[in-house]
Amino acid sequence: MAWAGWAPVCLVNTGGGTPFVSVVELRRLSGLYPPVSSDLWMSMYARRRMGTDVPLTRHPDDQHDRIWSGMTSPLWLNLSTTQDIIQPDSSFDVPLAILRTAVASASSNTSLTVVVPENKGYSSTDQYMVFLHLADFQSTKTRQFDIYVNNQQPWLSPTKSYSLLHDAAICVYSSETYISSDGKHNITLVPTATSELPPMLNALEIYTLIDLDDASSTFSADFNAIMGIKHWYGVRKNWMGDPCFSSWDGVNCRNISDSLRITSLDLSSSNLTGEISQNFTLLAALENLDLSYNRLNGIIPDSIANLSSLHVLNLSGNDLSGPFPDYLCKNQTGLIFSYKPGGSQCNKRTNPSGKRATDIAVSVVVPVLVLAILGIGYFIRRKKIVPNASTHDPARDPEFENVPRSGKRHGDHLKNNENRRFTYKELENITHNFERFIGHGGFGHVYYGSLENGTEVAVKMRSESSLHGLDEFVAEVQSLTKVHHRNLVSLVGYCWEEDHLALVYEYLCQGSLFDHVRGKNAVAETLNWETRVRVVLEAAQGLDYLHKGCNLPIIHRDVKTSNILLGRNLEAKLADFGLCKTYISDSQTHISATAAGSAGYMDPEYYHTGRLTESSDVYSFGVVLLEVATGKPPIVPGHGHIVQRVNQMINTGDDISSIADVRLEGAYDVNSMWKVVDTANNCTSATASQRPTMAAVVAQLKESLALEEARERDSSVRATLGGNISALLSTVGPSAR
């Protein structure tokens, strides 16, 4: 059972020469073979198609590309048919071609014995499972028999014989395993006294069980995090296979609570560039982290503080922005923190005692004076308003006297907000009396504006009919002021004046992703595949920051294509934080809230639990990915939801061209498109616990983008060299999905 849409492959030199592989293919089995689980794997020992001497049967006869070897004997009767056979249980999805052939014993009172010889390298301690596929297409008479495996008294059920239904297939197997002392497998079908027909067998499968000990592989959350780091920075080390089991360079692990956890990570002098990835903060058991002497910039994520086991953090030799968080500089937790780029950013906090006293005095006196002035102004204004107070709707009181559900006054939330506070008159000026309407949402209408310095802005005004009032207004101001990321919309300021509530944020001139995929702009010119993948990757990075980059995770609650805005160069930014919710503490696993998402994007699990988690956003983002890949809306009346529509096409074996947006005209890397669709399917799993994190989604989209960029480069080379390169390229086979 795969834990992601990809899998690591490790080639081991066993002394027979240099290991190599030409092609690796992964195929979706869609829940086949019920005994398989995340900690119990099966390795194919034998797979036989009975009643034919055809050497191999595989794709396209078997859509799952299982390879069936023909098996027959002069002692058996070979049977075949061309009629249809029903499979009531689709847990094995045996191809019709396999079920249409079979073997039977010579007479109704003769047993049918099939011997599967030993395989090279078998062990007497190996545990096996056998699956027998049975379908009677010969007659409506009674066919009944007992089954023995390696002469064990009757296999599966000592009190029950097996009767076959006409033109219907069954699979007989047991969750109990058995051991073969000599490596051979004797399967015997013995007719009962009441059977009118001889025993019959269509196909068989034998598997060796691999019981995966959690202590032999890296803890799944650590594995996902380290793979995210690998792809984020393009780490060039021997990072292949399992991080702990294969002993990656710079990675040390330890067995903690019967799981291999990554406890030390040394990426010093590894040519890392850019910001410090949030994936580091997902290594919950990390004790030592050395990122020294790279080219890292930006700020230190607040979520580093959540690494409760971290003892040593070395960031020396980088170009990080300060001042650094207090928990690093004050060293109250015993953490050994090093940063030497030519002067510690913590020095800005450790002043001489005299200056400290001055700072303390200023920090105390100034807020007191500000509060006093605000208090005097408040009472003066209240005194002026009291005579007309009865004419006001309490929900629109000029000073917002109503108290939100949190129990705090709204004024307390924004009192220390550093963003600009606009007057309503200023909003009229910068929008030219709200001349240019550019959009609307649940909060209200959005207008184009321009500040005094020429900066373009979007002004979101709360409408009188809006169902989202003061709570959502405060939530959006709070959210936009405390999160800063290149893929999140930036707040410029706000207006809070009598009946007027407004948010002023940066203007993104290319509209939304919806406009370019399904809206007005898509009619004139559709986005190519590379641009689409780049846009959803950037949006995923913004959502990942909300989930893991903030001190407390933030759930967006309304992820959709119309909330992914595009700048002048089509850079993507996630917008509309007015509906987001923040966890109360880092130990909280969900929030209970009124549904705020949009039709087609909402997590179906919410309707059963009433709870929202980060995986709720992941589901919505999966719908966005499908929308971008197919060019179709989430819901088409009469045709169901996009998740069901795409899954149906995949399950029926449709080619990717039938799924992809026809406007792309096939101009995309097939593997890149499949990777996005597979990632979307993982995101929209009906069970929230099976969905990936946004960090894992980011890693998958980076791979998809790299594949498409490689195709674009190849296309450019072809266009440049023309026919001269066709002979060279014709020697290269198709890439594996």
LINQUIGI-V214869 format. One record per residue. N is the residue number from 0. SS is DSSP state (helix for helix, strand for strand, loop for the rest). PHI is phi in radians with two decimals (* if undefined). D_FIRST is the distance of its C-alpha to the first C-alpha in Angstrom with 2 decimals. Layout:
BEGIN
N|SS|PHI|D_FIRST, N|SS|PHI|D_FIRST
END
This chain:
BEGIN
0|loop|*|0.00, 1|loop|-1.32|3.79, 2|loop|-1.68|6.55, 3|loop|-2.74|9.06, 4|loop|-1.45|10.58, 5|loop|-2.59|11.23, 6|loop|-2.61|10.43, 7|loop|-1.31|13.26, 8|loop|-2.18|14.84, 9|loop|-2.11|17.41, 10|loop|-1.70|20.14, 11|loop|-1.98|22.06, 12|loop|-1.36|25.66, 13|loop|-1.73|26.24, 14|loop|1.74|29.90, 15|loop|-1.71|29.86, 16|loop|2.17|30.52, 17|loop|-1.20|29.03, 18|loop|-1.17|25.30, 19|loop|-2.66|24.60, 20|loop|-2.45|22.20, 21|loop|-1.61|23.44, 22|loop|-2.51|20.52, 23|loop|-2.10|16.76, 24|loop|-2.05|15.06, 25|loop|-1.96|11.68, 26|loop|-2.23|11.40, 27|loop|-1.29|9.84, 28|loop|-1.79|8.99, 29|loop|0.86|9.79, 30|loop|1.37|8.55, 31|loop|-1.20|9.73, 32|loop|1.03|9.94, 33|loop|-0.92|10.43, 34|loop|-1.13|10.39, 35|loop|-1.25|6.73, 36|strand|-2.48|5.94, 37|loop|-1.15|5.42, 38|loop|-2.05|8.32, 39|strand|-2.42|8.32, 40|strand|-1.86|7.16, 41|strand|-2.17|9.46, 42|strand|-1.88|11.77, 43|strand|-1.14|14.00, 44|strand|-1.74|17.53, 45|strand|-2.72|19.41, 46|strand|-2.45|19.24, 47|strand|-2.17|22.73, 48|strand|-1.81|24.58, 49|strand|-1.55|27.72, 50|loop|1.49|31.25, 51|loop|-2.63|31.28, 52|loop|-1.79|32.09, 53|loop|-1.10|30.17, 54|loop|-1.01|28.41, 55|strand|-2.41|25.19, 56|strand|-2.19|23.77, 57|loop|-2.61|21.10, 58|loop|-1.05|21.00, 59|loop|-1.59|22.83, 60|loop|-1.05|23.12, 61|loop|-1.88|19.35, 62|loop|-1.11|17.96, 63|loop|-1.63|14.46, 64|loop|1.03|16.41, 65|loop|-1.30|15.73, 66|loop|-1.82|18.83, 67|strand|-1.87|21.03, 68|strand|-1.66|24.02, 69|strand|-1.19|27.23, 70|strand|-2.58|28.83, 71|loop|-2.64|32.29, 72|loop|-2.75|35.36, 73|loop|-1.07|39.10, 74|loop|-1.42|38.93, 75|loop|-1.91|36.73, 76|strand|-1.60|37.51, 77|strand|-1.55|35.48, 78|strand|-2.06|34.88, 79|strand|-2.71|33.89, 80|loop|-2.68|34.30, 81|loop|-2.02|34.13, 82|loop|-1.39|33.70, 83|loop|-1.29|30.76, 84|loop|-2.23|28.40, 85|strand|-1.48|26.74, 86|strand|-2.03|23.15, 87|loop|-1.04|23.41, 88|loop|-1.88|19.80, 89|loop|-1.61|17.40, 90|loop|-1.16|14.31, 91|loop|-2.15|14.62, 92|loop|0.82|16.75, 93|loop|-1.24|18.80, 94|loop|-1.03|21.15, 95|helix|-1.07|24.72, 96|helix|-1.07|26.15, 97|helix|-1.28|24.36, 98|helix|-1.28|25.61, 99|loop|-1.43|29.11, 100|strand|-2.15|29.83, 101|strand|-2.84|30.14, 102|strand|-2.17|32.27, 103|strand|-2.48|34.59, 104|loop|-1.29|37.08, 105|loop|-1.18|40.69, 106|loop|-2.53|42.00, 107|loop|-1.19|41.09, 108|loop|-1.91|41.95, 109|loop|-1.97|40.12, 110|loop|-1.30|36.73, 111|strand|-1.90|33.99, 112|strand|-2.05|32.54, 113|strand|-2.04|29.74, 114|strand|-1.97|29.32, 115|strand|-1.75|26.36, 116|loop|-1.20|27.74, 117|loop|-1.18|26.31, 118|loop|-1.70|24.15, 119|loop|-1.09|25.35, 120|loop|1.51|24.16, 121|loop|-1.22|23.27, 122|loop|-2.18|23.90, 123|loop|-1.18|25.75, 124|loop|-1.73|23.45, 125|loop|-1.10|20.21, 126|strand|-1.84|18.61, 127|strand|-2.19|17.82, 128|strand|-2.25|16.69, 129|strand|-2.11|18.54, 130|strand|-2.13|18.15, 131|strand|-1.91|21.52, 132|strand|-1.79|22.02, 133|strand|-2.25|25.52, 134|strand|-2.64|27.69, 135|strand|-1.61|31.50, 136|loop|-1.98|33.28, 137|loop|-1.61|36.53, 138|loop|-2.78|38.57, 139|loop|-1.58|38.85, 140|loop|-1.23|40.22, 141|loop|-1.25|38.52, 142|loop|-2.21|35.87, 143|strand|-2.41|34.81, 144|strand|-2.79|33.55, 145|strand|-1.76|31.98, 146|strand|-2.09|29.08, 147|strand|-2.16|29.30, 148|strand|-2.08|26.81, 149|loop|0.90|28.72, 150|loop|1.11|31.65, 151|loop|-1.26|30.09, 152|loop|-1.15|32.11, 153|loop|-0.60|30.84, 154|loop|-1.20|27.10, 155|loop|1.26|25.23, 156|loop|-2.35|28.40, 157|loop|-1.13|31.83, 158|loop|-1.82|33.57, 159|loop|-2.35|31.95, 160|loop|-1.69|32.34, 161|strand|-1.81|30.31, 162|strand|-2.00|32.13, 163|loop|-1.69|30.89, 164|loop|-1.55|31.66, 165|strand|-1.24|33.34, 166|loop|1.05|31.30, 167|strand|-2.36|28.16, 168|strand|-1.74|24.98, 169|strand|-2.34|23.14, 170|strand|-2.12|20.40, 171|strand|-1.86|21.41, 172|strand|-2.70|19.06, 173|loop|-2.24|19.10, 174|loop|-1.29|16.72, 175|loop|-1.40|19.34, 176|loop|-1.65|18.96, 177|strand|-2.41|21.96, 178|strand|-2.06|23.45, 179|loop|-1.90|25.44, 180|loop|-1.22|28.42, 181|loop|-1.94|29.42, 182|loop|1.47|26.16, 183|loop|-1.65|27.32, 184|strand|-2.26|25.91, 185|strand|-1.78|28.64, 186|strand|-1.95|27.70, 187|strand|-2.14|30.84, 188|strand|-1.88|31.55, 189|strand|-1.89|34.92, 190|strand|-1.17|36.89, 191|loop|-1.49|38.46, 192|loop|-1.18|42.18, 193|loop|-1.63|41.87, 194|loop|-1.26|39.72, 195|loop|-1.64|41.68, 196|loop|-2.24|39.27, 197|loop|-1.27|37.60, 198|loop|-1.03|33.93, 199|strand|-2.46|31.64, 200|strand|-2.41|28.19, 201|loop|-1.64|26.43, 202|strand|-2.84|23.29, 203|strand|-2.53|21.21, 204|strand|-2.38|17.94, 205|strand|-2.17|17.65, 206|strand|-2.21|14.68, 207|strand|-1.59|15.02, 208|strand|-1.51|13.01, 209|strand|-2.05|11.91, 210|strand|-1.52|12.44, 211|loop|-1.44|11.48, 212|loop|-1.38|14.58, 213|helix|-0.96|14.48, 214|helix|-1.34|17.78, 215|helix|-1.76|16.57, 216|loop|-2.44|14.61, 217|strand|-1.14|15.84, 218|loop|-0.89|15.60, 219|helix|-1.00|13.16, 220|helix|-1.13|16.23, 221|helix|-1.17|18.24, 222|helix|-1.07|15.76, 223|helix|-1.07|15.77, 224|helix|-1.16|19.54, 225|helix|-1.21|20.37, 226|helix|-1.21|18.52, 227|helix|-1.09|20.52, 228|helix|-1.13|23.62, 229|helix|-1.02|22.99, 230|helix|-1.35|22.84, 231|helix|-1.09|25.60, 232|helix|-1.79|28.09, 233|loop|1.08|26.94, 234|loop|-1.03|27.10, 235|loop|-1.85|28.40, 236|loop|-2.42|27.46, 237|loop|-1.43|25.37, 238|loop|-1.45|22.34, 239|loop|-2.36|19.60, 240|loop|1.32|16.57, 241|loop|-1.46|16.00, 242|loop|-0.99|19.04, 243|loop|-1.53|20.06, 244|loop|-1.22|19.00, 245|loop|-1.66|20.53, 246|loop|0.98|23.53, 247|loop|-1.15|23.86, 248|loop|-1.05|27.51, 249|loop|1.40|28.79, 250|strand|-1.97|25.79, 251|strand|-2.05|26.45, 252|strand|-2.25|24.18, 253|strand|-2.59|24.97, 254|strand|-1.33|23.39, 255|strand|-2.19|23.95, 256|loop|0.93|23.13, 257|loop|1.13|20.71, 258|strand|-2.35|18.74, 259|strand|-1.38|19.51, 260|strand|-1.99|21.18, 261|strand|-1.37|22.93, 262|strand|-1.94|26.59, 263|strand|-2.51|28.55, 264|strand|-2.39|28.30, 265|strand|-2.00|31.16, 266|loop|-2.05|31.31, 267|loop|-1.14|35.10, 268|loop|0.90|36.82, 269|loop|-1.93|33.61, 270|loop|1.06|35.18, 271|loop|-1.35|33.17, 272|strand|-2.24|34.77, 273|strand|1.70|34.72, 274|loop|-1.38|33.95, 275|loop|-1.30|32.12, 276|loop|-1.13|28.50, 277|helix|-1.18|27.24, 278|helix|-1.10|24.09, 279|helix|-1.05|26.34, 280|helix|-1.34|26.91, 281|helix|-1.58|23.24, 282|loop|-1.46|23.44, 283|loop|-1.13|24.70, 284|loop|-1.71|25.54, 285|loop|-1.14|27.43, 286|loop|-1.95|30.89, 287|strand|-2.29|32.24, 288|strand|-2.31|31.87, 289|strand|-2.08|34.08, 290|loop|-2.02|34.28, 291|loop|-1.21|37.89, 292|loop|0.99|39.70, 293|loop|-2.11|37.51, 294|strand|-2.13|38.52, 295|strand|-1.41|36.91, 296|strand|-2.38|38.84, 297|strand|1.45|38.83, 298|loop|-1.73|38.58, 299|loop|-1.49|36.69, 300|loop|-1.02|34.08, 301|helix|-1.05|35.19, 302|helix|-1.22|31.67, 303|helix|-1.01|32.21, 304|helix|-1.10|34.20, 305|helix|-1.35|31.07, 306|loop|-1.40|30.11, 307|loop|-1.17|31.93, 308|loop|-1.64|31.34, 309|loop|-1.21|32.66, 310|loop|-1.88|35.81, 311|strand|-2.28|36.51, 312|strand|-2.30|36.23, 313|strand|-2.01|37.94, 314|loop|-2.05|38.44, 315|loop|-1.04|41.67, 316|loop|1.32|42.58, 317|loop|-2.09|40.93, 318|strand|-2.08|42.61, 319|strand|-1.51|41.30, 320|loop|-1.58|43.17, 321|loop|-2.15|44.84, 322|loop|-1.20|46.05, 323|loop|-1.39|43.09, 324|loop|-1.02|41.78, 325|helix|-1.03|43.95, 326|helix|-1.13|41.32, 327|helix|-1.46|41.29, 328|helix|-1.41|45.06, 329|loop|-1.41|46.28, 330|loop|0.95|44.08, 331|loop|-1.40|44.08, 332|loop|-1.79|40.74, 333|loop|1.45|41.67, 334|loop|-1.23|39.47, 335|strand|-1.58|40.88, 336|strand|-2.00|40.88, 337|strand|-2.20|42.24, 338|loop|-2.69|43.19, 339|loop|-2.35|46.05, 340|loop|-1.58|46.39, 341|loop|2.13|50.18, 342|loop|2.62|50.56, 343|loop|-1.35|48.44, 344|helix|-1.21|47.44, 345|helix|-1.37|47.99, 346|helix|-1.08|51.70, 347|helix|-1.16|52.18, 348|loop|-1.77|51.53, 349|loop|-1.81|53.64, 350|loop|-1.62|57.18, 351|loop|-0.99|60.49, 352|helix|-1.07|61.59, 353|helix|-1.12|64.25, 354|helix|-1.21|61.91, 355|helix|-1.06|59.38, 356|helix|-1.08|62.11, 357|helix|-1.10|62.91, 358|helix|-1.06|59.29, 359|helix|-1.12|59.03, 360|helix|-1.07|62.27, 361|helix|-1.12|61.20, 362|helix|-1.13|57.79, 363|helix|-1.55|59.58, 364|helix|-1.20|62.64, 365|helix|-1.07|61.09, 366|helix|-1.04|58.60, 367|helix|-1.09|61.43, 368|helix|-1.09|63.74, 369|helix|-1.08|61.12, 370|helix|-1.11|60.39, 371|helix|-1.10|64.14, 372|helix|-1.09|64.76, 373|helix|-1.08|61.90, 374|helix|-1.11|63.20, 375|helix|-1.07|66.77, 376|helix|-1.07|65.59, 377|helix|-1.08|63.49, 378|helix|-1.20|66.45, 379|helix|-1.08|68.83, 380|helix|-1.17|66.54, 381|helix|-1.06|65.94, 382|helix|-1.15|69.69, 383|helix|-1.24|70.16, 384|helix|-1.51|67.52, 385|helix|-0.87|68.49, 386|helix|-0.99|71.28, 387|helix|-1.82|68.85, 388|helix|-1.04|65.88, 389|helix|-1.20|66.21, 390|helix|-1.53|65.67, 391|loop|-1.69|62.20, 392|loop|-1.24|58.89, 393|helix|-0.94|57.53, 394|helix|-1.25|54.12, 395|helix|-2.11|55.90, 396|loop|-0.96|58.30, 397|loop|-0.94|59.30, 398|loop|-1.90|58.01, 399|loop|0.93|54.98, 400|loop|-1.25|56.26, 401|loop|-1.17|53.50, 402|strand|-1.75|50.89, 403|loop|-1.22|47.15, 404|loop|-1.09|44.70, 405|loop|-1.22|44.05, 406|loop|1.60|47.66, 407|loop|-1.82|48.77, 408|strand|-1.29|51.17, 409|helix|-1.04|49.78, 410|helix|-1.05|52.42, 411|helix|-1.15|50.98, 412|helix|-1.23|47.69, 413|helix|-1.95|49.26, 414|loop|-1.02|52.43, 415|loop|-1.80|51.22, 416|loop|-1.15|49.30, 417|loop|-1.48|50.08, 418|loop|-1.33|49.61, 419|strand|-1.17|52.70, 420|strand|-1.81|54.11, 421|strand|-1.57|55.75, 422|loop|-1.53|58.61, 423|helix|-1.12|58.55, 424|helix|-1.09|61.47, 425|helix|-1.13|59.49, 426|helix|-1.14|56.70, 427|helix|-1.08|59.34, 428|helix|-1.21|60.62, 429|helix|-1.28|57.37, 430|loop|-1.80|56.24, 431|loop|0.93|59.78, 432|loop|1.03|59.95, 433|loop|0.97|56.37, 434|loop|-1.29|57.28, 435|loop|-1.92|53.94, 436|strand|-1.44|51.20, 437|strand|-2.11|47.75, 438|strand|2.92|45.33, 439|strand|-2.71|44.65, 440|loop|-2.65|42.08, 441|loop|-1.12|42.02, 442|loop|-1.40|44.18, 443|loop|2.76|46.80, 444|strand|-1.42|48.11, 445|strand|-2.09|47.52, 446|strand|-2.17|50.43, 447|strand|-1.41|50.94, 448|strand|-2.56|53.15, 449|strand|-2.46|54.57, 450|loop|-1.31|55.68, 451|loop|-1.02|58.98, 452|loop|-1.57|57.50, 453|loop|1.60|55.91, 454|loop|-1.14|52.35, 455|strand|-1.40|50.63, 456|strand|-2.39|49.05, 457|strand|-1.99|47.54, 458|strand|-1.93|49.19, 459|strand|-1.72|47.32, 460|strand|-1.75|49.94, 461|loop|-1.27|49.28, 462|loop|-1.53|50.67, 463|loop|-1.15|52.76, 464|loop|-1.57|50.38, 465|loop|-1.12|47.27, 466|loop|-1.43|45.22, 467|loop|-1.75|43.97, 468|loop|-1.98|46.78, 469|helix|-1.12|47.57, 470|helix|-1.03|44.28, 471|helix|-1.17|42.29, 472|helix|-1.07|45.01, 473|helix|-1.10|44.87, 474|helix|-1.07|41.05, 475|helix|-1.22|41.00, 476|helix|-1.07|43.79, 477|helix|-1.06|42.11, 478|helix|-1.14|38.71, 479|helix|-1.26|40.18, 480|helix|-1.52|42.48, 481|helix|-1.82|40.01, 482|loop|-2.10|37.23, 483|loop|-2.37|37.97, 484|loop|-2.70|35.58, 485|loop|-1.14|36.25, 486|loop|-1.92|33.80, 487|strand|-2.18|35.29, 488|loop|-1.08|38.61, 489|loop|-1.67|41.51, 490|strand|-1.48|44.09, 491|strand|-1.61|47.70, 492|strand|3.13|49.43, 493|strand|-2.69|50.18, 494|strand|-2.19|53.12, 495|strand|-2.48|54.02, 496|strand|-2.51|57.51, 497|loop|0.85|58.86, 498|loop|-1.46|57.15, 499|strand|-1.86|55.25, 500|strand|-2.06|51.66, 501|strand|-2.65|50.12, 502|strand|-2.08|47.47, 503|strand|-2.07|48.23, 504|strand|-2.33|45.38, 505|strand|-1.03|45.00, 506|loop|-1.64|45.41, 507|loop|-1.95|42.82, 508|loop|-1.29|44.79, 509|loop|-1.67|42.12, 510|loop|1.32|41.05, 511|strand|-1.98|37.48, 512|helix|-1.07|34.35, 513|helix|-0.99|34.98, 514|helix|-0.99|38.40, 515|helix|-1.56|37.05, 516|helix|-1.75|34.15, 517|loop|-2.31|35.69, 518|loop|-1.62|39.00, 519|helix|-1.10|42.47, 520|helix|-1.25|41.71, 521|helix|-1.18|39.04, 522|helix|-1.19|41.83, 523|helix|-1.35|43.85, 524|loop|-2.74|41.18, 525|loop|-1.52|37.40, 526|loop|-1.26|35.32, 527|loop|-1.28|33.79, 528|helix|-1.18|30.07, 529|helix|-1.05|30.52, 530|helix|-1.16|32.46, 531|helix|-1.06|30.01, 532|helix|-1.15|27.10, 533|helix|-1.12|29.49, 534|helix|-1.13|30.61, 535|helix|-1.21|27.22, 536|helix|-1.11|26.28, 537|helix|-1.14|29.52, 538|helix|-1.12|29.01, 539|helix|-1.11|25.55, 540|helix|-1.13|27.31, 541|helix|-1.14|29.88, 542|helix|-1.20|27.48, 543|helix|-1.07|25.56, 544|helix|-1.13|29.04, 545|helix|-1.06|29.80, 546|helix|-1.31|26.70, 547|helix|-2.16|26.94, 548|helix|-1.58|30.25, 549|loop|-1.65|32.61, 550|loop|-1.04|33.80, 551|loop|-2.11|32.40, 552|loop|-1.02|29.55, 553|strand|-2.04|30.84, 554|strand|-1.71|29.18, 555|loop|-1.23|30.61, 556|loop|1.40|30.18, 557|loop|-2.52|31.37, 558|loop|-1.32|29.20, 559|loop|-2.82|30.20, 560|helix|-1.13|31.59, 561|helix|-1.33|35.16, 562|helix|-1.79|34.53, 563|strand|-1.90|33.50, 564|strand|-1.67|36.93, 565|strand|-2.13|37.95, 566|loop|-1.47|40.71, 567|loop|-1.00|43.24, 568|loop|-1.75|40.87, 569|loop|1.11|37.95, 570|loop|-1.28|36.48, 571|strand|-1.71|34.30, 572|strand|-2.44|34.91, 573|strand|-1.36|33.35, 574|loop|-2.15|36.17, 575|loop|1.14|37.31, 576|loop|-1.62|36.72, 577|loop|-1.14|39.16, 578|loop|-1.89|36.50, 579|loop|-1.28|34.28, 580|strand|-2.29|33.83, 581|strand|-1.93|33.63, 582|loop|-1.11|32.16, 583|loop|-1.36|34.98, 584|loop|-2.53|33.50, 585|loop|-1.28|30.63, 586|loop|-1.63|29.40, 587|loop|-1.29|29.17, 588|loop|-1.84|25.76, 589|loop|-2.82|27.06, 590|strand|-2.24|30.34, 591|strand|-1.78|31.98, 592|loop|-2.67|33.76, 593|loop|-1.20|35.21, 594|loop|-0.99|33.08, 595|loop|-2.26|34.23, 596|loop|-1.37|31.84, 597|loop|-1.89|32.62, 598|loop|-0.99|31.89, 599|loop|1.65|28.67, 600|loop|-1.86|27.21, 601|loop|-1.26|27.01, 602|loop|-1.12|23.84, 603|loop|-1.10|23.82, 604|loop|-1.18|22.74, 605|helix|-1.07|26.11, 606|helix|-1.19|28.01, 607|helix|-1.66|26.61, 608|helix|-1.85|26.85, 609|loop|1.23|29.57, 610|strand|-2.02|27.75, 611|strand|-2.00|26.91, 612|loop|-2.29|24.52, 613|helix|-1.03|23.45, 614|helix|-1.18|20.42, 615|helix|-1.13|23.16, 616|helix|-1.14|24.37, 617|helix|-1.07|20.90, 618|helix|-1.04|20.74, 619|helix|-1.02|24.26, 620|helix|-1.18|23.50, 621|helix|-1.08|20.68, 622|helix|-1.11|23.45, 623|helix|-1.02|25.70, 624|helix|-1.07|23.35, 625|helix|-1.14|23.24, 626|helix|-1.09|27.00, 627|helix|-1.22|27.61, 628|helix|-1.27|25.56, 629|helix|-1.67|27.10, 630|loop|1.31|30.46, 631|loop|-1.87|30.27, 632|loop|-1.26|30.93, 633|loop|-1.03|28.35, 634|strand|-2.17|30.29, 635|strand|-2.03|32.30, 636|loop|-0.90|34.58, 637|loop|1.52|33.91, 638|loop|-2.18|30.62, 639|strand|1.44|28.37, 640|strand|-1.50|26.17, 641|helix|-1.08|24.77, 642|helix|-1.10|21.13, 643|helix|-1.17|21.65, 644|helix|-1.11|23.73, 645|helix|-1.21|21.29, 646|helix|-1.08|18.30, 647|helix|-1.12|20.72, 648|helix|-1.14|21.66, 649|helix|-1.16|18.13, 650|helix|-1.18|17.39, 651|loop|-1.56|20.75, 652|loop|1.40|20.05, 653|loop|-1.11|22.61, 654|loop|-1.25|23.32, 655|helix|-1.08|22.96, 656|helix|-1.14|26.76, 657|helix|-1.40|26.77, 658|loop|-1.68|24.71, 659|loop|-1.18|26.49, 660|loop|-1.01|29.87, 661|helix|-1.13|32.54, 662|helix|-1.21|34.94, 663|helix|-1.31|33.01, 664|loop|0.95|34.24, 665|loop|1.32|31.33, 666|loop|-1.48|32.23, 667|loop|-2.84|28.81, 668|loop|-1.33|26.28, 669|helix|-1.04|23.72, 670|helix|-1.17|20.85, 671|helix|-1.12|22.20, 672|helix|-1.13|22.31, 673|helix|-1.07|18.78, 674|helix|-1.10|17.55, 675|helix|-1.16|19.61, 676|helix|-1.13|18.49, 677|helix|-1.08|14.74, 678|helix|-1.09|15.64, 679|helix|-1.08|17.77, 680|helix|-1.12|15.17, 681|helix|-1.12|12.99, 682|helix|-1.12|16.37, 683|loop|-1.72|17.40, 684|loop|-0.97|14.58, 685|loop|-1.12|16.66, 686|loop|-1.74|15.37, 687|helix|-1.05|16.85, 688|helix|-1.17|14.69, 689|helix|-1.61|11.63, 690|loop|-1.46|14.00, 691|loop|-1.32|14.53, 692|loop|-1.37|17.90, 693|helix|-1.16|20.68, 694|helix|-1.08|20.75, 695|helix|-1.18|17.28, 696|helix|-1.10|18.58, 697|helix|-1.00|21.70, 698|helix|-1.07|19.97, 699|helix|-1.15|18.19, 700|helix|-1.22|21.57, 701|helix|-1.11|23.41, 702|helix|-1.16|21.44, 703|helix|-1.07|22.14, 704|helix|-1.11|25.77, 705|helix|-1.08|26.10, 706|helix|-1.11|25.01, 707|helix|-1.21|27.56, 708|helix|-1.10|30.22, 709|helix|-1.12|29.85, 710|helix|-1.12|30.42, 711|helix|-1.07|33.43, 712|helix|-1.12|34.84, 713|helix|-1.08|34.48, 714|helix|-1.10|36.24, 715|helix|-1.13|39.00, 716|helix|-1.11|39.47, 717|helix|-1.05|39.70, 718|helix|-1.12|42.22, 719|helix|-1.30|44.23, 720|helix|-1.57|44.37, 721|helix|1.15|44.48, 722|helix|-1.25|44.38, 723|helix|-1.13|44.83, 724|helix|-1.67|41.14, 725|helix|-1.11|39.90, 726|helix|-1.13|40.59, 727|helix|-1.18|38.58, 728|helix|-1.24|35.54, 729|loop|-1.18|35.61, 730|loop|-1.46|34.50, 731|loop|-1.69|31.15, 732|loop|-1.28|28.40, 733|loop|-1.16|26.09, 734|loop|-1.32|23.33, 735|loop|-1.50|19.70, 736|loop|-1.28|17.63
END
